């Protein structure tokens, strides 16, 4: 299956939405360690930065 830039872009948009839902759905009473919160914020920051990766490198990891 060939992967197009549009497919990658659509997947990134979906992942961004999922991360947002996860972030806002944390139950306030639930204890989230500072390490977990740092990881959530780091993922969000990386998504906002829009870092670029070579498609071949990503596919090699699958």
PQR file of N, CA, C, O and H, with PARSE charges and radii, in Angstrom:
ATOM      1  N   UNK A   1       0.841  -1.179   0.000 -0.4000 1.5000
ATOM      2  CA  UNK A   1       0.000   0.000   0.000 -0.0000 2.0000
ATOM      3  C   UNK A   1       0.887   1.243   0.000  0.5500 1.7000
ATOM      4  O   UNK A   1       1.779   1.383   0.837 -0.5500 1.4000
ATOM      5  N   UNK A   2       0.635   2.123  -0.930 -0.4000 1.5000
ATOM      6  CA  UNK A   2       1.391   3.364  -1.006 -0.0000 2.0000
ATOM      7  C   UNK A   2       0.830   4.379  -0.025  0.5500 1.7000
ATOM      8  O   UNK A   2      -0.382   4.465   0.175 -0.5500 1.4000
ATOM      9  H   UNK A   2      -0.090   2.009  -1.610  0.4000 1.0000
ATOM     10  N   UNK A   3       1.714   5.138   0.577 -0.4000 1.5000
ATOM     11  CA  UNK A   3       1.309   6.150   1.541 -0.0000 2.0000
ATOM     12  C   UNK A   3       1.501   7.524   0.906  0.5500 1.7000
ATOM     13  O   UNK A   3       2.590   7.864   0.444 -0.5500 1.4000
ATOM     14  H   UNK A   3       2.699   5.069   0.415  0.4000 1.0000
ATOM     15  N   UNK A   4       0.434   8.298   0.892 -0.4000 1.5000
ATOM     16  CA  UNK A   4       0.524   9.642   0.320 -0.0000 2.0000
ATOM     17  C   UNK A   4       0.705  10.663   1.436  0.5500 1.7000
ATOM     18  O   UNK A   4       0.467  10.367   2.607 -0.5500 1.4000
ATOM     19  H   UNK A   4      -0.451   8.022   1.267  0.4000 1.0000
ATOM     20  N   UNK A   5       1.123  11.847   1.066 -0.4000 1.5000
ATOM     21  CA  UNK A   5       1.288  12.922   2.043 -0.0000 2.0000
ATOM     22  C   UNK A   5      -0.052  13.263   2.687  0.5500 1.7000
ATOM     23  O   UNK A   5      -0.108  13.584   3.875 -0.5500 1.4000
ATOM     24  H   UNK A   5       1.316  12.087   0.115  0.4000 1.0000
ATOM     25  N   UNK A   6      -1.129  13.195   1.908 -0.4000 1.5000
ATOM     26  CA  UNK A   6      -2.452  13.489   2.454 -0.0000 2.0000
ATOM     27  C   UNK A   6      -2.820  12.471   3.527  0.5500 1.7000
ATOM     28  O   UNK A   6      -3.393  12.832   4.555 -0.5500 1.4000
ATOM     29  H   UNK A   6      -1.083  12.934   0.944  0.4000 1.0000
ATOM     30  N   UNK A   7      -2.493  11.197   3.294 -0.4000 1.5000
ATOM     31  CA  UNK A   7      -2.787  10.167   4.287 -0.0000 2.0000
ATOM     32  C   UNK A   7      -2.023  10.443   5.579  0.5500 1.7000
ATOM     33  O   UNK A   7      -2.576  10.320   6.673 -0.5500 1.4000
ATOM     34  H   UNK A   7      -2.027  10.904   2.459  0.4000 1.0000
ATOM     35  N   UNK A   8      -0.759  10.815   5.448 -0.4000 1.5000
ATOM     36  CA  UNK A   8       0.060  11.121   6.624 -0.0000 2.0000
ATOM     37  C   UNK A   8      -0.508  12.334   7.355  0.5500 1.7000
ATOM     38  O   UNK A   8      -0.625  12.329   8.580 -0.5500 1.4000
ATOM     39  H   UNK A   8      -0.310  10.915   4.560  0.4000 1.0000
ATOM     40  N   UNK A   9      -0.859  13.368   6.601 -0.4000 1.5000
ATOM     41  CA  UNK A   9      -1.423  14.583   7.193 -0.0000 2.0000
ATOM     42  C   UNK A   9      -2.730  14.276   7.920  0.5500 1.7000
ATOM     43  O   UNK A   9      -2.943  14.739   9.040 -0.5500 1.4000
ATOM     44  H   UNK A   9      -0.764  13.372   5.606  0.4000 1.0000
ATOM     45  N   UNK A  10      -3.604  13.498   7.285 -0.4000 1.5000
ATOM     46  CA  UNK A  10      -4.879  13.137   7.911 -0.0000 2.0000
ATOM     47  C   UNK A  10      -4.657  12.344   9.196  0.5500 1.7000
ATOM     48  O   UNK A  10      -5.349  12.556  10.192 -0.5500 1.4000
ATOM     49  H   UNK A  10      -3.432  13.122   6.374  0.4000 1.0000
ATOM     50  N   UNK A  11      -3.691  11.434   9.166 -0.4000 1.5000
ATOM     51  CA  UNK A  11      -3.388  10.637  10.355 -0.0000 2.0000
ATOM     52  C   UNK A  11      -2.862  11.524  11.483  0.5500 1.7000
ATOM     53  O   UNK A  11      -3.235  11.339  12.642 -0.5500 1.4000
ATOM     54  H   UNK A  11      -3.129  11.262   8.357  0.4000 1.0000
ATOM     55  N   UNK A  12      -2.002  12.484  11.153 -0.4000 1.5000
ATOM     56  CA  UNK A  12      -1.481  13.396  12.169 -0.0000 2.0000
ATOM     57  C   UNK A  12      -2.592  14.238  12.779  0.5500 1.7000
ATOM     58  O   UNK A  12      -2.603  14.473  13.988 -0.5500 1.4000
ATOM     59  H   UNK A  12      -1.699  12.635  10.212  0.4000 1.0000
ATOM     60  N   UNK A  13      -3.526  14.693  11.950 -0.4000 1.5000
ATOM     61  CA  UNK A  13      -4.653  15.466  12.470 -0.0000 2.0000
ATOM     62  C   UNK A  13      -5.485  14.619  13.427  0.5500 1.7000
ATOM     63  O   UNK A  13      -5.921  15.097  14.474 -0.5500 1.4000
ATOM     64  H   UNK A  13      -3.517  14.502  10.969  0.4000 1.0000
ATOM     65  N   UNK A  14      -5.699  13.362  13.060 -0.4000 1.5000
ATOM     66  CA  UNK A  14      -6.473  12.464  13.913 -0.0000 2.0000
ATOM     67  C   UNK A  14      -5.747  12.214  15.234  0.5500 1.7000
ATOM     68  O   UNK A  14      -6.367  12.215  16.297 -0.5500 1.4000
ATOM     69  H   UNK A  14      -5.345  12.974  12.210  0.4000 1.0000
ATOM     70  N   UNK A  15      -4.440  12.001  15.162 -0.4000 1.5000
ATOM     71  CA  UNK A  15      -3.659  11.778  16.379 -0.0000 2.0000
ATOM     72  C   UNK A  15      -3.683  13.005  17.284  0.5500 1.7000
ATOM     73  O   UNK A  15      -3.784  12.875  18.504 -0.5500 1.4000
ATOM     74  H   UNK A  15      -3.936  12.000  14.298  0.4000 1.0000
ATOM     75  N   UNK A  16      -3.593  14.187  16.697 -0.4000 1.5000
ATOM     76  CA  UNK A  16      -3.645  15.420  17.481 -0.0000 2.0000
ATOM     77  C   UNK A  16      -4.977  15.505  18.227  0.5500 1.7000
ATOM     78  O   UNK A  16      -5.020  15.874  19.401 -0.5500 1.4000
ATOM     79  H   UNK A  16      -3.512  14.293  15.706  0.4000 1.0000
ATOM     80  N   UNK A  17      -6.053  15.162  17.538 -0.4000 1.5000
ATOM     81  CA  UNK A  17      -7.375  15.196  18.168 -0.0000 2.0000
ATOM     82  C   UNK A  17      -7.451  14.179  19.304  0.5500 1.7000
ATOM     83  O   UNK A  17      -8.005  14.470  20.364 -0.5500 1.4000
ATOM     84  H   UNK A  17      -6.018  14.862  16.584  0.4000 1.0000
ATOM     85  N   UNK A  18      -6.894  12.986  19.083 -0.4000 1.5000
ATOM     86  CA  UNK A  18      -6.919  11.955  20.117 -0.0000 2.0000
ATOM     87  C   UNK A  18      -6.116  12.379  21.347  0.5500 1.7000
ATOM     88  O   UNK A  18      -6.555  12.163  22.477 -0.5500 1.4000
ATOM     89  H   UNK A  18      -6.444  12.750  18.222  0.4000 1.0000
ATOM     90  N   UNK A  19      -4.952  12.975  21.134 -0.4000 1.5000
ATOM     91  CA  UNK A  19      -4.136  13.443  22.262 -0.0000 2.0000
ATOM     92  C   UNK A  19      -4.899  14.505  23.044  0.5500 1.7000
ATOM     93  O   UNK A  19      -4.865  14.527  24.274 -0.5500 1.4000
ATOM     94  H   UNK A  19      -4.596  13.150  20.216  0.4000 1.0000
ATOM     95  N   UNK A  20      -5.577  15.376  22.329 -0.4000 1.5000
ATOM     96  CA  UNK A  20      -6.361  16.422  22.981 -0.0000 2.0000
ATOM     97  C   UNK A  20      -7.477  15.817  23.824  0.5500 1.7000
ATOM     98  O   UNK A  20      -7.714  16.249  24.952 -0.5500 1.4000
ATOM     99  H   UNK A  20      -5.604  15.358  21.329  0.4000 1.0000
ATOM    100  N   UNK A  21      -8.157  14.820  23.277 -0.4000 1.5000
ATOM    101  CA  UNK A  21      -9.240  14.158  24.013 -0.0000 2.0000
ATOM    102  C   UNK A  21      -8.687  13.484  25.260  0.5500 1.7000
ATOM    103  O   UNK A  21      -9.272  13.588  26.338 -0.5500 1.4000
ATOM    104  H   UNK A  21      -7.964  14.469  22.361  0.4000 1.0000
ATOM    105  N   UNK A  22      -7.574  12.800  25.116 -0.4000 1.5000
ATOM    106  CA  UNK A  22      -6.961  12.124  26.270 -0.0000 2.0000
ATOM    107  C   UNK A  22      -6.590  13.142  27.335  0.5500 1.7000
ATOM    108  O   UNK A  22      -6.839  12.935  28.522 -0.5500 1.4000
ATOM    109  H   UNK A  22      -7.099  12.715  24.240  0.4000 1.0000
ATOM    110  N   UNK A  23      -6.002  14.222  26.907 -0.4000 1.5000
ATOM    111  CA  UNK A  23      -5.565  15.256  27.860 -0.0000 2.0000
ATOM    112  C   UNK A  23      -6.741  15.819  28.648  0.5500 1.7000
ATOM    113  O   UNK A  23      -6.667  15.972  29.867 -0.5500 1.4000
ATOM    114  H   UNK A  23      -5.800  14.390  25.943  0.4000 1.0000
ATOM    115  N   UNK A  24      -7.827  16.124  27.944 -0.4000 1.5000
ATOM    116  CA  UNK A  24      -8.964  16.751  28.607 -0.0000 2.0000
ATOM    117  C   UNK A  24      -9.910  15.759  29.271  0.5500 1.7000
ATOM    118  O   UNK A  24     -10.794  16.162  30.026 -0.5500 1.4000
ATOM    119  H   UNK A  24      -7.888  16.000  26.953  0.4000 1.0000
ATOM    120  N   UNK A  25      -9.738  14.475  29.002 -0.4000 1.5000
ATOM    121  CA  UNK A  25     -10.642  13.497  29.599 -0.0000 2.0000
ATOM    122  C   UNK A  25     -10.101  12.907  30.895  0.5500 1.7000
ATOM    123  O   UNK A  25     -10.767  12.089  31.531 -0.5500 1.4000
ATOM    124  H   UNK A  25      -9.020  14.147  28.388  0.4000 1.0000
ATOM    125  N   UNK A  26      -8.911  13.312  31.286 -0.4000 1.5000
ATOM    126  CA  UNK A  26      -8.377  12.813  32.552 -0.0000 2.0000
ATOM    127  C   UNK A  26      -9.310  13.238  33.681  0.5500 1.7000
ATOM    128  O   UNK A  26      -9.642  14.415  33.825 -0.5500 1.4000
ATOM    129  H   UNK A  26      -8.370  13.976  30.770  0.4000 1.0000
ATOM    130  N   UNK A  27      -9.711  12.285  34.451 -0.4000 1.5000
ATOM    131  CA  UNK A  27     -10.620  12.566  35.559 -0.0000 2.0000
ATOM    132  C   UNK A  27      -9.870  13.412  36.584  0.5500 1.7000
ATOM    133  O   UNK A  27      -8.767  13.048  36.992 -0.5500 1.4000
ATOM    134  H   UNK A  27      -9.441  11.329  34.333  0.4000 1.0000
ATOM    135  N   UNK A  28     -10.453  14.536  37.007 -0.4000 1.5000
ATOM    136  CA  UNK A  28      -9.752  15.419  37.949 -0.0000 2.0000
ATOM    137  C   UNK A  28      -9.269  14.708  39.213  0.5500 1.7000
ATOM    138  O   UNK A  28      -8.216  15.050  39.751 -0.5500 1.4000
ATOM    139  H   UNK A  28     -11.349  14.832  36.675  0.4000 1.0000
ATOM    140  N   UNK A  29     -10.034  13.720  39.693 -0.4000 1.5000
ATOM    141  CA  UNK A  29      -9.626  13.013  40.905 -0.0000 2.0000
ATOM    142  C   UNK A  29      -8.488  12.030  40.651  0.5500 1.7000
ATOM    143  O   UNK A  29      -7.815  11.584  41.580 -0.5500 1.4000
ATOM    144  H   UNK A  29     -10.889  13.442  39.256  0.4000 1.0000
ATOM    145  N   UNK A  30      -8.286  11.706  39.390 -0.4000 1.5000
ATOM    146  CA  UNK A  30      -7.243  10.751  39.054 -0.0000 2.0000
ATOM    147  C   UNK A  30      -5.885  11.401  39.274  0.5500 1.7000
ATOM    148  O   UNK A  30      -5.642  12.533  38.855 -0.5500 1.4000
ATOM    149  H   UNK A  30      -8.833  12.068  38.635  0.4000 1.0000
ATOM    150  N   UNK A  31      -5.022  10.675  39.927 -0.4000 1.5000
ATOM    151  CA  UNK A  31      -3.696  11.217  40.182 -0.0000 2.0000
ATOM    152  C   UNK A  31      -2.799  10.917  38.990  0.5500 1.7000
ATOM    153  O   UNK A  31      -2.604   9.763  38.608 -0.5500 1.4000
ATOM    154  H   UNK A  31      -5.219   9.756  40.268  0.4000 1.0000
ATOM    155  N   UNK A  32      -2.270  11.964  38.427 -0.4000 1.5000
ATOM    156  CA  UNK A  32      -1.355  11.839  37.299 -0.0000 2.0000
ATOM    157  C   UNK A  32       0.002  12.301  37.793  0.5500 1.7000
ATOM    158  O   UNK A  32       0.164  13.413  38.295 -0.5500 1.4000
ATOM    159  H   UNK A  32      -2.428  12.902  38.738  0.4000 1.0000
ATOM    160  N   UNK A  33       0.959  11.423  37.639 -0.4000 1.5000
ATOM    161  CA  UNK A  33       2.295  11.784  38.111 -0.0000 2.0000
ATOM    162  C   UNK A  33       2.853  12.916  37.258  0.5500 1.7000
ATOM    163  O   UNK A  33       2.417  13.141  36.129 -0.5500 1.4000
ATOM    164  H   UNK A  33       0.827  10.520  37.231  0.4000 1.0000
ATOM    165  N   UNK A  34       3.809  13.607  37.814 -0.4000 1.5000
ATOM    166  CA  UNK A  34       4.425  14.706  37.065 -0.0000 2.0000
ATOM    167  C   UNK A  34       5.124  14.167  35.818  0.5500 1.7000
ATOM    168  O   UNK A  34       5.208  14.857  34.802 -0.5500 1.4000
ATOM    169  H   UNK A  34       4.162  13.424  38.731  0.4000 1.0000
ATOM    170  N   UNK A  35       5.623  12.939  35.899 -0.4000 1.5000
ATOM    171  CA  UNK A  35       6.270  12.320  34.740 -0.0000 2.0000
ATOM    172  C   UNK A  35       5.251  12.069  33.621  0.5500 1.7000
ATOM    173  O   UNK A  35       5.531  12.321  32.449 -0.5500 1.4000
ATOM    174  H   UNK A  35       5.555  12.379  36.724  0.4000 1.0000
ATOM    175  N   UNK A  36       4.066  11.570  33.994 -0.4000 1.5000
ATOM    176  CA  UNK A  36       3.014  11.334  32.994 -0.0000 2.0000
ATOM    177  C   UNK A  36       2.543  12.646  32.370  0.5500 1.7000
ATOM    178  O   UNK A  36       2.353  12.726  31.156 -0.5500 1.4000
ATOM    179  H   UNK A  36       3.838  11.365  34.946  0.4000 1.0000
ATOM    180  N   UNK A  37       2.355  13.664  33.193 -0.4000 1.5000
ATOM    181  CA  UNK A  37       1.909  14.951  32.670 -0.0000 2.0000
ATOM    182  C   UNK A  37       2.975  15.553  31.761  0.5500 1.7000
ATOM    183  O   UNK A  37       2.648  16.149  30.735 -0.5500 1.4000
ATOM    184  H   UNK A  37       2.509  13.599  34.179  0.4000 1.0000
ATOM    185  N   UNK A  38       4.239  15.404  32.128 -0.4000 1.5000
ATOM    186  CA  UNK A  38       5.329  15.899  31.284 -0.0000 2.0000
ATOM    187  C   UNK A  38       5.317  15.205  29.928  0.5500 1.7000
ATOM    188  O   UNK A  38       5.532  15.838  28.894 -0.5500 1.4000
ATOM    189  H   UNK A  38       4.504  14.920  32.962  0.4000 1.0000
ATOM    190  N   UNK A  39       5.062  13.893  29.942 -0.4000 1.5000
ATOM    191  CA  UNK A  39       5.018  13.143  28.684 -0.0000 2.0000
ATOM    192  C   UNK A  39       3.857  13.609  27.807  0.5500 1.7000
ATOM    193  O   UNK A  39       4.021  13.761  26.596 -0.5500 1.4000
ATOM    194  H   UNK A  39       4.888  13.379  30.782  0.4000 1.0000
ATOM    195  N   UNK A  40       2.693  13.837  28.402 -0.4000 1.5000
ATOM    196  CA  UNK A  40       1.531  14.323  27.652 -0.0000 2.0000
ATOM    197  C   UNK A  40       1.840  15.679  27.035  0.5500 1.7000
ATOM    198  O   UNK A  40       1.560  15.909  25.858 -0.5500 1.4000
ATOM    199  H   UNK A  40       2.559  13.714  29.386  0.4000 1.0000
ATOM    200  N   UNK A  41       2.412  16.569  27.824 -0.4000 1.5000
ATOM    201  CA  UNK A  41       2.729  17.907  27.322 -0.0000 2.0000
ATOM    202  C   UNK A  41       3.822  17.874  26.255  0.5500 1.7000
ATOM    203  O   UNK A  41       3.797  18.661  25.309 -0.5500 1.4000
ATOM    204  H   UNK A  41       2.639  16.382  28.779  0.4000 1.0000
ATOM    205  N   UNK A  42       4.784  16.957  26.415 -0.4000 1.5000
ATOM    206  CA  UNK A  42       5.852  16.824  25.433 -0.0000 2.0000
ATOM    207  C   UNK A  42       5.285  16.359  24.085  0.5500 1.7000
ATOM    208  O   UNK A  42       5.669  16.875  23.036 -0.5500 1.4000
ATOM    209  H   UNK A  42       4.804  16.318  27.184  0.4000 1.0000
ATOM    210  N   UNK A  43       4.378  15.393  24.121 -0.4000 1.5000
ATOM    211  CA  UNK A  43       3.755  14.899  22.890 -0.0000 2.0000
ATOM    212  C   UNK A  43       2.991  16.019  22.207  0.5500 1.7000
ATOM    213  O   UNK A  43       3.082  16.191  20.991 -0.5500 1.4000
ATOM    214  H   UNK A  43       4.065  14.974  24.974  0.4000 1.0000
ATOM    215  N   UNK A  44       2.240  16.778  22.988 -0.4000 1.5000
ATOM    216  CA  UNK A  44       1.479  17.889  22.418 -0.0000 2.0000
ATOM    217  C   UNK A  44       2.416  18.926  21.787  0.5500 1.7000
ATOM    218  O   UNK A  44       2.148  19.437  20.700 -0.5500 1.4000
ATOM    219  H   UNK A  44       2.166  16.639  23.975  0.4000 1.0000
ATOM    220  N   UNK A  45       3.516  19.229  22.484 -0.4000 1.5000
ATOM    221  CA  UNK A  45       4.471  20.219  21.976 -0.0000 2.0000
ATOM    222  C   UNK A  45       5.110  19.739  20.671  0.5500 1.7000
ATOM    223  O   UNK A  45       5.263  20.520  19.731 -0.5500 1.4000
ATOM    224  H   UNK A  45       3.733  18.814  23.367  0.4000 1.0000
ATOM    225  N   UNK A  46       5.482  18.457  20.612 -0.4000 1.5000
ATOM    226  CA  UNK A  46       6.077  17.902  19.398 -0.0000 2.0000
ATOM    227  C   UNK A  46       5.097  17.979  18.234  0.5500 1.7000
ATOM    228  O   UNK A  46       5.491  18.266  17.103 -0.5500 1.4000
ATOM    229  H   UNK A  46       5.358  17.824  21.375  0.4000 1.0000
ATOM    230  N   UNK A  47       3.824  17.722  18.511 -0.4000 1.5000
ATOM    231  CA  UNK A  47       2.821  17.779  17.453 -0.0000 2.0000
ATOM    232  C   UNK A  47       2.655  19.208  16.948  0.5500 1.7000
ATOM    233  O   UNK A  47       2.481  19.425  15.748 -0.5500 1.4000
ATOM    234  H   UNK A  47       3.504  17.489  19.429  0.4000 1.0000
ATOM    235  N   UNK A  48       2.709  20.181  17.849 -0.4000 1.5000
ATOM    236  CA  UNK A  48       2.570  21.578  17.445 -0.0000 2.0000
ATOM    237  C   UNK A  48       3.778  22.048  16.641  0.5500 1.7000
ATOM    238  O   UNK A  48       3.642  22.882  15.746 -0.5500 1.4000
ATOM    239  H   UNK A  48       2.851  20.005  18.823  0.4000 1.0000
ATOM    240  N   UNK A  49       4.962  21.517  16.958 -0.4000 1.5000
ATOM    241  CA  UNK A  49       6.174  21.910  16.249 -0.0000 2.0000
ATOM    242  C   UNK A  49       6.162  21.396  14.817  0.5500 1.7000
ATOM    243  O   UNK A  49       6.823  21.958  13.944 -0.5500 1.4000
ATOM    244  H   UNK A  49       5.073  20.839  17.685  0.4000 1.0000
ATOM    245  N   UNK A  50       5.419  20.340  14.579 -0.4000 1.5000
ATOM    246  CA  UNK A  50       5.336  19.797  13.233 -0.0000 2.0000
ATOM    247  C   UNK A  50       6.668  19.292  12.716  0.5500 1.7000
ATOM    248  O   UNK A  50       7.020  19.524  11.559 -0.5500 1.4000
ATOM    249  H   UNK A  50       4.882  19.884  15.288  0.4000 1.0000
ATOM    250  N   UNK A  51       7.408  18.605  13.565 -0.4000 1.5000
ATOM    251  CA  UNK A  51       8.692  18.066  13.129 -0.0000 2.0000
ATOM    252  C   UNK A  51       8.492  17.166  11.922  0.5500 1.7000
ATOM    253  O   UNK A  51       7.452  16.524  11.781 -0.5500 1.4000
ATOM    254  H   UNK A  51       7.123  18.416  14.505  0.4000 1.0000
ATOM    255  N   UNK A  52       9.476  17.124  11.068 -0.4000 1.5000
ATOM    256  CA  UNK A  52       9.376  16.331   9.849 -0.0000 2.0000
ATOM    257  C   UNK A  52      10.301  15.128   9.934  0.5500 1.7000
ATOM    258  O   UNK A  52      11.419  15.204  10.443 -0.5500 1.4000
ATOM    259  H   UNK A  52      10.321  17.646  11.183  0.4000 1.0000
ATOM    260  N   UNK A  53       9.798  14.025   9.420 -0.4000 1.5000
ATOM    261  CA  UNK A  53      10.557  12.789   9.384 -0.0000 2.0000
ATOM    262  C   UNK A  53      10.466  12.212   7.982  0.5500 1.7000
ATOM    263  O   UNK A  53       9.469  12.409   7.288 -0.5500 1.4000
ATOM    264  H   UNK A  53       8.890  13.963   9.006  0.4000 1.0000
ATOM    265  N   UNK A  54      11.494  11.509   7.571 -0.4000 1.5000
ATOM    266  CA  UNK A  54      11.461  10.847   6.271 -0.0000 2.0000
ATOM    267  C   UNK A  54      10.499   9.667   6.361  0.5500 1.7000
ATOM    268  O   UNK A  54      10.527   8.897   7.322 -0.5500 1.4000
ATOM    269  H   UNK A  54      12.304  11.349   8.136  0.4000 1.0000
ATOM    270  N   UNK A  55       9.655   9.539   5.352 -0.4000 1.5000
ATOM    271  CA  UNK A  55       8.671   8.472   5.331 -0.0000 2.0000
ATOM    272  C   UNK A  55       9.344   7.107   5.415  0.5500 1.7000
ATOM    273  O   UNK A  55       8.848   6.216   6.104 -0.5500 1.4000
ATOM    274  H   UNK A  55       9.632  10.164   4.572  0.4000 1.0000
ATOM    275  N   UNK A  56      10.460   6.934   4.726 -0.4000 1.5000
ATOM    276  CA  UNK A  56      11.167   5.654   4.751 -0.0000 2.0000
ATOM    277  C   UNK A  56      11.611   5.290   6.166  0.5500 1.7000
ATOM    278  O   UNK A  56      11.559   4.122   6.551 -0.5500 1.4000
ATOM    279  H   UNK A  56      10.863   7.658   4.166  0.4000 1.0000
ATOM    280  N   UNK A  57      12.047   6.283   6.940 -0.4000 1.5000
ATOM    281  CA  UNK A  57      12.472   6.027   8.318 -0.0000 2.0000
ATOM    282  C   UNK A  57      11.298   5.566   9.174  0.5500 1.7000
ATOM    283  O   UNK A  57      11.431   4.653   9.989 -0.5500 1.4000
ATOM    284  H   UNK A  57      12.090   7.232   6.627  0.4000 1.0000
ATOM    285  N   UNK A  58      10.149   6.207   8.981 -0.4000 1.5000
ATOM    286  CA  UNK A  58       8.965   5.837   9.760 -0.0000 2.0000
ATOM    287  C   UNK A  58       8.496   4.443   9.383  0.5500 1.7000
ATOM    288  O   UNK A  58       8.191   3.631  10.256 -0.5500 1.4000
ATOM    289  H   UNK A  58      10.041   6.949   8.319  0.4000 1.0000
ATOM    290  N   UNK A  59       8.437   4.162   8.090 -0.4000 1.5000
ATOM    291  CA  UNK A  59       7.985   2.844   7.640 -0.0000 2.0000
ATOM    292  C   UNK A  59       8.937   1.747   8.087  0.5500 1.7000
ATOM    293  O   UNK A  59       8.509   0.617   8.324 -0.5500 1.4000
ATOM    294  H   UNK A  59       8.685   4.822   7.381  0.4000 1.0000
ATOM    295  N   UNK A  60      10.221   2.061   8.207 -0.4000 1.5000
ATOM    296  CA  UNK A  60      11.201   1.077   8.658 -0.0000 2.0000
ATOM    297  C   UNK A  60      10.956   0.682  10.109  0.5500 1.7000
ATOM    298  O   UNK A  60      11.295  -0.430  10.514 -0.5500 1.4000
ATOM    299  H   UNK A  60      10.569   2.979   8.015  0.4000 1.0000
ATOM    300  N   UNK A  61      10.374   1.579  10.892 -0.4000 1.5000
ATOM    301  CA  UNK A  61      10.104   1.296  12.300 -0.0000 2.0000
ATOM    302  C   UNK A  61       8.876   0.414  12.490  0.5500 1.7000
ATOM    303  O   UNK A  61       8.707  -0.187  13.551 -0.5500 1.4000
ATOM    304  H   UNK A  61      10.099   2.483  10.563  0.4000 1.0000
ATOM    305  N   UNK A  62       8.019   0.328  11.481 -0.4000 1.5000
ATOM    306  CA  UNK A  62       6.787  -0.463  11.605 -0.0000 2.0000
ATOM    307  C   UNK A  62       7.033  -1.935  11.533  0.5500 1.7000
ATOM    308  O   UNK A  62       6.092  -2.723  11.623 -0.5500 1.4000
ATOM    309  H   UNK A  62       8.156   0.817  10.619  0.4000 1.0000
TER
END
